[in-house]
Amino acid sequence: MDKRLRALRQILREQKLAGFLIPHTDEHQSEYTPSYADRLAWLTGFKGSAGLAVVSLDRAAIYVDGRYTLQVRDQVDLKKFNVLKLHKDPAEDWFMENLKSGDVIGYDPWLHNKVWLSKAEKKMAAKNITLKAVKNNLIDEIWSDRPSPSKAPARVQNDQYSGEKSPAKRKRIAAQIKAEGADVLVITSLDSIAWLFNIRGSDVDCTPLVLSFAILHSSSKAELYIDPDKMSDEVINHLGKQVTIYPKEDFVGALKNLGKSGQKAMVDPKRTHSAVFEALRSENAVVIEKEDPILLDKACKNDVELAGTRAAHIRDAVAVCRFLCWIDKHGPSGKIDEIDAVEKLYDFRKDVPLFQGNSFDTISGAGSNGAIVHYSVTKETSKKLKKDMLYLVDSGGQYLDGTTDITRTIALGETTEKQRNNFTRVLKGHIALAQARFPEGRTGAHLDTLARKPLWDVGLDFDHGTGHGVGSYLGVHEGPQSISPLSHNVPLKPGMILSNEPGYYKAGEYGIRIENLVIVSISEFEEEERPMLTFETITLAPIDKRLVNAHMMSAAEITWFNIYHAKVREIIAPLLSGKEKAWLLEATESITTL
């Protein structure tokens, strides 16, 4: 990594720049950055899903969020990079502290959104430090063996899974474009494109996306900018005559043509990088800054999508239960490690109909590795599972009819009273959120404290959101909905899928997390005086009752726990046989305080 830093600083000197920004993202703001765009990992060694590096001629820093405070120290040379907090320690502050008046910082306009750019420029102007867009990313200039973008073909997402034809979606979104006084919607987010056109692909790890850009007109006609080699006759026929296909390289020219023809372009400033705005305004296009209207439509699943995700969770539960049975038998032996567990879980999921791959890299954390919130196991870090250890496994599958995400914490033998008490506090928070009933119009921020209160009562907490949105055979992390202190702008609506995953992490010792997926549903209590919503839990796998201190739980909490396990037993047990079925029947027996 030292050699790469030196090479970057050399090109900074050549271009008369005092610094450069290296975010963990691509030109589409993909969460799982494709290998060709994974510049942060190439420069620093950090392999988390969120981060930013800042480099000057003599110093460097890396920003990560609370999920990665331990992981970053294992993967990054801390003699070369200071570790700072993403979202709390602004990168512009670092430059103002470490650079002098008149210095110029380079940035790639395809990797930074307009909202951040405007804020940073205004702030650094106080010290006469300026930002300059570079024509070519400086990392690409020195990355000699950089991978090429994926050539995997696009695929049709059939109506039996999407529940709605693409022309109907385009017509509805087009009406929203027109209502905002715009002529076109510029789309750079791959999940929005996949949903709008009912296409899927294999260009991004763990998420079935296709590298592309799109422009949707208020007439509902559209242009799709994509590598022509990806397009089969089936996909072309599926898109129809209302969608014109162009090479991806033509996108910038098309943006400029919108300006030349006097078009009003609707663009999401948070989900679109500044290069798009530069291209539009270079030819005086009228830009209307609005949130991507696809986001909310995509988040509120239709009946077909909801039925699909329920079915996918049942099939996925069979694989997860088989794995949990296997872990119970082999985990305490000391003969398997974290990677063995990852591979075995994948083998079980491979047997599940409609399985397309993992929805994210499985988090397999034994003992102290479980305390690393988004731990990524490697050959160097893989621990043996041992008796009297806690093991945390967070995993999910992509199926043609749905996306799953589940976390279980497993006792491999004896546990301590403190471990059981902390697990029970996490469970109490999980149950409180699962049972929540709330008025329409409330956001995830209103509900987040329900999951944290049992931990807060004894001075504990966790450094991640309580819940994230989930797609329909799309991203396992999907907006705009979430359950966290920051999710105060987006009311929860029927049909949204979210995770319910409070946790607790004792650094250097163990991690605890309990995660199920839920669907926002309309409450049906007869005496409600206003419209109310609630959650339907759709994940079906045992929660380790050996870690539960029933004396800490209320009668209502114990009832919820036993009813949940009764449902798991009723639905999943008939799909298992032999020792696996016997294991599930024992794992779902009722608990009591007696």
C-alpha positions in Angstrom: 0.0 0.0 0.0 2.9 2.3 0.7 4.0 2.1 -3.0 0.5 3.0 -4.1 0.4 6.0 -1.8 3.7 7.2 -3.2 2.4 6.8 -6.8 -0.7 8.8 -6.0 1.3 11.6 -4.4 3.5 11.7 -7.4 0.6 12.3 -9.7 -0.8 14.9 -7.3 2.5 16.8 -7.7 2.3 16.5 -11.5 -1.2 17.9 -11.6 -0.4 20.6 -9.0 -3.0 19.2 -6.6 -2.6 19.3 -2.8 -5.0 16.4 -2.1 -7.5 13.9 -3.5 -10.7 12.1 -2.3 -11.2 8.4 -2.8 -14.8 7.4 -1.9 -16.1 3.8 -1.7 -18.6 4.1 -4.6 -18.9 4.0 -8.4 -20.6 6.2 -10.9 -24.0 4.7 -9.9 -23.5 5.0 -6.1 -23.7 1.3 -5.8 -23.4 0.0 -2.3 -21.4 -3.1 -3.4 -18.8 -1.4 -5.6 -17.9 -3.4 -8.7 -14.3 -4.6 -8.8 -13.3 -2.1 -11.5 -14.4 0.8 -9.3 -13.2 -0.5 -5.9 -10.5 2.2 -5.7 -10.7 2.6 -1.9 -9.9 -1.1 -1.3 -7.1 -1.0 -3.9 -5.4 2.0 -2.2 -6.0 1.2 1.5 -6.8 -2.5 1.8 -10.2 -1.6 3.5 -12.9 -4.0 2.3 -16.0 -2.6 4.1 -19.1 -1.4 2.2 -18.8 2.2 3.2 -15.8 4.5 3.6 -13.8 7.4 2.3 -10.1 8.1 2.1 -8.4 11.6 1.9 -4.8 11.9 0.8 -2.6 15.0 0.8 1.1 15.2 -0.1 2.2 14.2 3.3 -0.8 12.8 5.2 -3.8 10.5 4.8 -6.9 9.4 6.6 -9.7 6.9 6.2 -13.3 7.5 7.3 -15.5 4.5 8.3 -18.8 4.3 10.2 -19.5 2.4 13.5 -19.8 -0.9 11.8 -16.2 -1.0 10.8 -14.2 0.6 13.7 -12.6 -2.8 14.4 -12.4 -4.1 10.9 -10.5 -1.0 9.6 -7.7 -1.6 12.1 -7.2 -5.1 10.8 -7.1 -4.2 7.2 -5.5 -0.7 7.0 -1.9 0.4 7.8 -2.6 2.8 10.6 0.9 4.2 10.3 -0.2 5.6 6.9 -3.9 6.4 7.5 -5.5 8.0 10.5 -9.0 6.5 11.2 -11.9 9.0 11.5 -15.7 8.7 11.8 -17.7 8.8 8.6 -20.7 11.1 8.8 -19.3 12.7 12.0 -15.9 14.0 11.0 -16.3 15.9 7.7 -13.6 15.3 5.1 -13.6 19.0 4.4 -12.5 19.7 8.0 -9.5 17.4 7.5 -8.4 19.3 4.5 -8.9 22.6 6.2 -6.7 21.4 9.1 -4.0 19.9 7.0 -3.8 22.2 3.9 -3.0 25.9 3.4 -4.7 28.8 1.8 -4.6 28.5 -2.0 -4.4 24.7 -2.1 -6.4 22.8 -4.7 -8.1 19.4 -4.0 -8.9 17.0 -6.8 -12.0 14.9 -7.0 -13.7 12.7 -9.5 -17.1 14.3 -10.4 -18.5 10.8 -11.2 -18.0 9.8 -7.6 -19.4 12.7 -5.5 -22.9 14.0 -5.4 -23.9 17.6 -5.8 -25.2 18.0 -2.2 -21.8 17.1 -0.6 -19.9 19.1 -3.2 -21.8 22.3 -2.7 -21.5 22.0 1.1 -17.7 21.3 0.9 -17.0 24.0 -1.5 -18.7 26.6 0.6 -17.0 25.5 3.8 -13.5 25.3 2.4 -13.8 28.7 0.7 -13.4 30.2 4.1 -9.8 29.1 4.0 -9.4 29.7 0.2 -9.1 26.0 -0.5 -10.8 24.9 -3.7 -12.1 21.7 -5.2 -11.2 20.8 -8.8 -12.8 18.1 -10.9 -10.3 15.8 -12.6 -10.8 14.5 -16.1 -9.6 11.0 -15.3 -9.7 9.5 -11.8 -6.2 9.6 -10.4 -6.4 6.1 -9.0 -7.2 4.8 -12.4 -4.0 6.5 -13.7 -1.8 4.4 -11.4 -3.9 1.2 -11.2 -2.1 -0.9 -13.9 -4.1 -4.1 -13.5 -7.5 -2.5 -12.9 -10.3 -5.0 -13.8 -12.7 -4.3 -16.7 -16.4 -3.7 -16.2 -18.6 -6.8 -16.3 -19.8 -8.1 -19.6 -22.5 -10.3 -18.1 -25.8 -10.3 -20.0 -28.9 -8.5 -18.9 -31.9 -10.7 -18.0 -35.7 -10.2 -18.0 -37.4 -10.2 -14.6 -40.6 -11.9 -15.6 -44.1 -10.6 -14.6 -44.7 -13.6 -12.4 -42.1 -12.1 -10.0 -42.3 -8.4 -10.7 -46.1 -8.2 -10.5 -46.3 -5.3 -12.9 -45.2 -4.8 -16.5 -42.5 -2.2 -17.2 -44.7 0.0 -19.5 -47.2 0.4 -16.6 -44.3 1.4 -14.3 -42.9 3.9 -16.8 -46.3 5.4 -17.4 -46.9 6.0 -13.7 -43.5 7.5 -13.1 -43.8 9.6 -16.3 -47.0 11.1 -14.8 -45.0 12.2 -11.7 -42.3 13.7 -14.0 -44.9 15.7 -15.8 -46.5 16.8 -12.5 -43.2 18.2 -11.4 -43.0 20.4 -14.5 -40.2 18.3 -16.0 -39.7 16.7 -19.4 -37.4 13.9 -18.4 -36.1 12.0 -15.4 -32.3 11.3 -15.5 -31.6 7.9 -13.8 -28.2 6.8 -12.7 -29.1 4.4 -9.8 -28.9 0.8 -11.0 -31.6 -0.4 -8.7 -34.1 2.2 -10.0 -33.2 1.1 -13.6 -33.6 -2.6 -12.8 -37.0 -2.0 -11.2 -38.3 0.4 -13.9 -37.4 -1.8 -16.8 -37.9 -5.2 -15.1 -34.4 -6.3 -15.9 -31.7 -7.9 -13.8 -28.0 -8.7 -14.2 -24.8 -9.9 -12.7 -22.6 -6.8 -12.8 -22.5 -6.1 -9.1 -21.6 -8.7 -6.4 -24.6 -10.0 -4.5 -27.1 -7.7 -6.2 -28.7 -8.5 -9.6 -27.9 -5.2 -11.3 -27.0 -4.2 -14.8 -24.4 -1.4 -15.4 -26.4 1.3 -17.3 -27.9 4.8 -17.3 -31.4 5.8 -18.4 -33.5 8.8 -19.3 -37.3 8.5 -18.9 -39.5 11.1 -20.7 -42.8 12.4 -19.5 -44.3 10.6 -22.6 -43.2 7.4 -20.9 -40.7 6.7 -23.7 -37.2 6.0 -22.5 -33.5 5.6 -23.5 -31.3 3.0 -21.9 -27.6 3.5 -22.1 -25.9 0.1 -21.8 -23.2 -2.0 -23.3 -24.9 -3.4 -26.4 -23.1 -6.8 -25.9 -25.3 -7.3 -22.8 -28.5 -7.2 -24.8 -30.1 -10.4 -26.0 -33.1 -10.5 -28.4 -35.2 -11.6 -25.4 -34.3 -8.4 -23.5 -34.7 -6.2 -26.5 -38.1 -7.6 -27.3 -39.1 -7.3 -23.6 -38.2 -3.6 -23.6 -40.2 -2.9 -26.7 -40.3 -0.1 -29.2 -40.8 2.6 -26.5 -37.3 2.0 -25.2 -34.3 3.0 -27.4 -31.0 1.4 -26.6 -27.7 3.3 -26.9 -24.1 2.5 -25.8 -23.3 3.6 -22.3 -20.6 6.0 -23.6 -23.3 8.1 -25.3 -24.9 9.1 -22.0 -23.0 12.3 -21.4 -23.7 13.5 -25.0 -27.4 12.7 -24.4 -27.3 14.9 -21.3 -25.8 17.8 -23.2 -28.4 17.3 -26.0 -31.2 17.8 -23.4 -29.8 21.2 -22.7 -29.5 22.1 -26.4 -33.1 21.1 -27.0 -34.3 23.1 -24.0 -35.5 20.1 -22.0 -36.3 20.4 -18.3 -34.5 17.5 -16.5 -35.5 16.1 -13.2 -32.5 14.8 -11.2 -32.1 13.5 -7.7 -29.2 15.5 -6.1 -28.5 12.9 -3.5 -28.4 9.9 -5.7 -26.8 11.5 -8.8 -23.1 12.5 -9.0 -22.0 16.0 -9.9 -20.8 15.0 -13.4 -24.4 14.7 -14.5 -25.2 18.2 -13.4 -22.1 19.5 -15.1 -23.1 17.9 -18.4 -26.6 19.2 -18.2 -25.7 22.7 -17.3 -22.9 22.9 -19.8 -25.6 23.3 -22.4 -27.9 25.4 -20.1 -30.4 22.6 -19.4 -33.1 23.5 -16.8 -32.5 21.2 -13.9 -35.3 20.4 -11.4 -33.8 18.9 -8.3 -36.2 16.3 -6.8 -35.9 12.9 -5.1 -36.0 10.0 -7.6 -39.8 9.2 -7.7 -38.9 5.5 -8.4 -37.6 5.1 -4.8 -40.9 5.2 -3.1 -42.7 3.2 -5.7 -40.0 0.5 -5.6 -40.1 0.4 -1.8 -43.9 -0.2 -1.6 -44.1 -3.8 -2.9 -47.1 -5.0 -4.8 -49.1 -8.1 -3.8 -47.1 -10.3 -6.2 -43.8 -9.1 -4.8 -45.0 -9.6 -1.2 -46.3 -13.1 -1.9 -42.9 -13.9 -3.6 -40.9 -12.6 -0.7 -43.0 -14.6 1.8 -42.4 -17.8 -0.3 -38.7 -17.0 -0.6 -38.4 -16.7 3.1 -40.1 -20.1 3.7 -37.7 -21.8 1.3 -34.7 -19.8 2.7 -35.7 -20.9 6.3 -35.3 -24.5 5.3 -31.6 -23.9 4.4 -31.0 -21.7 7.5 -32.6 -24.4 9.8 -30.5 -27.1 8.2 -27.4 -24.9 8.8 -28.3 -24.2 12.4 -28.7 -27.9 13.1 -25.3 -28.5 11.5 -23.7 -25.8 13.6 -25.2 -27.2 16.8 -23.6 -30.5 16.0 -20.2 -29.4 14.7 -19.6 -25.9 16.1 -18.5 -27.0 19.6 -16.0 -29.6 18.2 -13.3 -27.1 17.5 -12.8 -28.7 14.0 -14.5 -26.1 11.8 -13.7 -22.4 11.3 -15.7 -19.4 10.1 -15.0 -20.0 6.4 -16.2 -23.7 6.8 -19.4 -22.3 8.2 -19.8 -19.8 5.3 -19.3 -22.5 2.7 -21.7 -25.0 4.4 -24.5 -22.4 4.6 -24.0 -21.6 0.9 -24.2 -25.3 0.1 -27.5 -25.5 1.9 -28.9 -22.5 0.1 -27.8 -23.9 -3.3 -30.3 -26.6 -2.8 -33.2 -24.1 -2.5 -35.3 -23.5 -5.7 -34.9 -20.2 -7.4 -31.7 -19.4 -5.6 -29.5 -17.0 -7.5 -26.7 -16.4 -5.0 -26.0 -14.6 -1.6 -27.6 -11.2 -1.0 -24.4 -10.1 0.6 -21.1 -11.7 1.9 -22.0 -13.8 4.9 -20.9 -12.4 8.2 -19.5 -15.4 10.1 -18.1 -14.2 13.5 -16.9 -16.6 16.2 -16.2 -15.1 19.6 -14.5 -11.7 19.4 -15.0 -11.6 15.6 -18.7 -11.5 16.2 -18.2 -8.1 17.9 -17.1 -6.6 14.5 -20.5 -5.5 13.2 -19.9 -6.0 9.5 -17.0 -8.5 9.9 -15.6 -9.9 6.6 -13.9 -13.2 7.2 -10.7 -14.0 5.4 -8.2 -16.9 5.5 -6.0 -14.7 7.8 -8.8 -13.8 10.3 -10.9 -17.0 10.2 -11.3 -18.4 13.8 -12.2 -21.9 14.9 -15.6 -22.3 16.4 -15.2 -23.7 19.8 -17.2 -25.0 22.8 -18.5 -22.3 25.2 -18.3 -19.6 22.5 -20.9 -17.3 21.0 -21.2 -17.5 17.2 -22.9 -14.8 15.1 -24.0 -15.5 11.5 -25.6 -12.8 9.3 -26.5 -14.0 5.9 -29.1 -13.8 3.1 -30.1 -15.2 -0.3 -31.2 -13.7 -3.6 -34.1 -15.6 -5.1 -36.0 -14.8 -8.3 -39.1 -14.0 -6.1 -37.4 -12.2 -3.1 -34.4 -11.2 -1.1 -33.6 -12.5 2.4 -31.5 -11.3 5.3 -31.3 -13.0 8.7 -29.0 -12.9 11.7 -28.8 -15.5 14.4 -26.5 -15.6 17.5 -25.8 -19.2 18.6 -24.5 -20.6 21.9 -21.9 -23.2 21.3 -22.0 -24.8 24.8 -22.1 -23.0 28.1 -22.7 -19.2 28.3 -22.2 -16.6 31.0 -25.0 -14.9 32.9 -23.9 -11.6 31.4 -24.1 -13.0 27.9 -27.6 -14.3 28.5 -28.7 -11.1 30.0 -27.4 -9.0 27.2 -28.9 -11.4 24.6 -32.2 -11.1 26.4 -32.1 -7.3 26.3 -31.5 -7.4 22.5 -34.4 -9.9 22.2 -36.7 -7.6 24.2 -35.9 -4.8 21.9 -36.4 -7.0 18.9 -39.8 -8.1 20.2 -40.8 -4.5 21.1 -40.2 -3.4 17.5 -41.9 -6.6 16.0 -45.0 -5.8 18.1 -45.1 -2.1 17.3 -48.4 -0.5 16.3 -48.1 3.0 15.1 -50.1 5.7 13.3 -49.7 6.3 9.5 -47.2 9.0 8.8 -44.6 7.9 11.4 -41.0 7.3 10.4 -38.4 4.8 11.4 -36.9 7.3 13.7 -40.1 7.2 15.8 -39.7 3.5 16.3 -35.9 3.1 16.7 -35.9 3.7 20.4 -38.3 0.8 21.0 -35.4 -1.6 20.0 -32.8 0.3 22.0 -34.6 1.0 25.3 -33.8 -2.4 27.0 -30.1 -1.7 26.3 -30.3 1.9 27.2 -31.8 1.0 30.6 -28.4 -0.5 31.6 -26.2 2.0 29.7 -25.7 -0.1 26.6 -26.3 0.6 22.9 -25.3 -0.4 19.3 -23.6 1.7 16.6 -25.8 0.9 13.6 -29.4 1.4 12.5 -32.1 -0.9 13.8 -33.5 -1.6 10.4 -32.9 -1.1 6.6 -35.2 -1.4 3.6 -35.0 -4.6 1.5 -35.7 -5.0 -2.2 -37.6 -7.6 -4.2 -34.8 -9.6 -5.8 -32.8 -6.4 -5.7 -30.7 -4.7 -3.0 -30.6 -6.2 0.5 -30.2 -2.6 1.6 -32.8 -0.4 0.0 -34.1 3.1 0.6 -35.7 5.4 1.3 -37.2 3.6 4.3 -35.2 2.6 7.4 -35.4 2.4 11.1 -32.7 4.5 12.7 -32.3 7.9 14.5 -31.5 9.4 11.1 -34.7 8.1 9.3 -36.9 11.1 10.2 -37.9 12.1 6.7 -39.6 9.0 5.2 -42.9 7.8 6.7 -43.3 4.0 6.7 -45.9 2.8 4.3 -47.7 -0.5 3.7 -45.8 -2.9 1.5 -42.3 -1.7 2.6 -39.9 -4.5 3.7 -37.5 -3.7 6.5 -35.1 -5.5 8.8 -35.5 -5.7 12.6 -32.0 -6.1 13.9 -30.9 -4.7 17.3 -27.6 -5.9 18.6 -24.9 -5.6 21.3 -21.2 -5.9 20.7 -18.6 -6.4 23.5 -15.3 -5.5 21.8 -12.7 -8.3 22.0 -15.2 -10.8 23.3 -18.5 -11.4 21.5 -21.3 -10.0 19.4 -25.1 -10.4 19.6 -27.6 -9.6 16.9 -31.1 -10.9 16.2 -32.5 -10.1 12.8 -35.8 -10.8 11.1 -37.4 -9.1 8.1 -40.8 -7.5 8.5 -43.5 -6.1 6.1 -45.2 -2.9 7.0 -48.9 -3.8 7.1 -52.3 -2.1 7.8 -53.4 -2.7 11.4 -56.9 -4.2 11.8 -57.8 -3.5 15.4 -61.5 -2.6 15.5 -61.3 0.2 18.0 -58.6 2.2 16.4 -59.5 5.9 16.1 -57.0 6.6 13.3 -55.3 4.6 10.6 -52.6 2.5 12.2 -49.8 0.3 10.8 -48.0 -2.7 12.2 -45.3 -5.2 11.2 -45.6 -8.7 9.8 -42.6 -10.8 10.6 -41.7 -13.0 7.6 -38.3 -14.6 8.6 -38.8 -18.1 10.0 -36.0 -19.6 12.0 -35.5 -20.4 15.6 -34.0 -17.8 18.0 -31.6 -19.6 20.3 -33.7 -20.1 23.5 -30.6 -21.3 25.4 -29.4 -17.7 25.5 -32.7 -16.4 26.8 -33.1 -15.4 30.5 -36.9 -15.8 30.7 -37.0 -14.1 34.2 -36.1 -10.8 32.5 -39.0 -11.0 30.1 -42.6 -10.0 30.5 -45.5 -12.4 30.0 -46.3 -10.6 26.7 -42.7 -11.0 25.5 -42.6 -14.7 26.4 -46.0 -15.2 24.6 -44.6 -13.5 21.4 -41.5 -15.6 21.5 -43.5 -18.9 21.9 -46.0 -17.9 19.2 -43.2 -17.1 16.8 -41.5 -20.4 17.4 -44.9 -22.2 17.1 -45.2 -20.6 13.6 -41.7 -21.6 12.6 -42.5 -25.2 13.7 -45.8 -25.3 11.9 -44.5 -24.0 8.6 -40.9 -25.3 8.4 -41.0 -28.6 10.3 -43.0 -30.4 7.5 -40.3 -29.3 5.1 -37.5 -31.1 7.0 -36.9 -34.7 7.9 -34.9 -36.9 10.2 -32.4 -35.3 12.6 -33.0 -31.9 11.1 -36.7 -32.0 11.8 -36.1 -33.4 15.3 -33.6 -30.5 15.9 -36.2 -27.9 14.9 -38.9 -29.4 17.1 -36.6 -29.2 20.1 -35.3 -25.7 19.1 -38.9 -24.3 19.0 -40.2 -25.7 22.2 -41.9 -23.1 24.4 -40.0 -21.3 27.2 -41.4 -20.5 30.6 -40.2 -18.7 33.8 -41.0 -21.8 35.9 
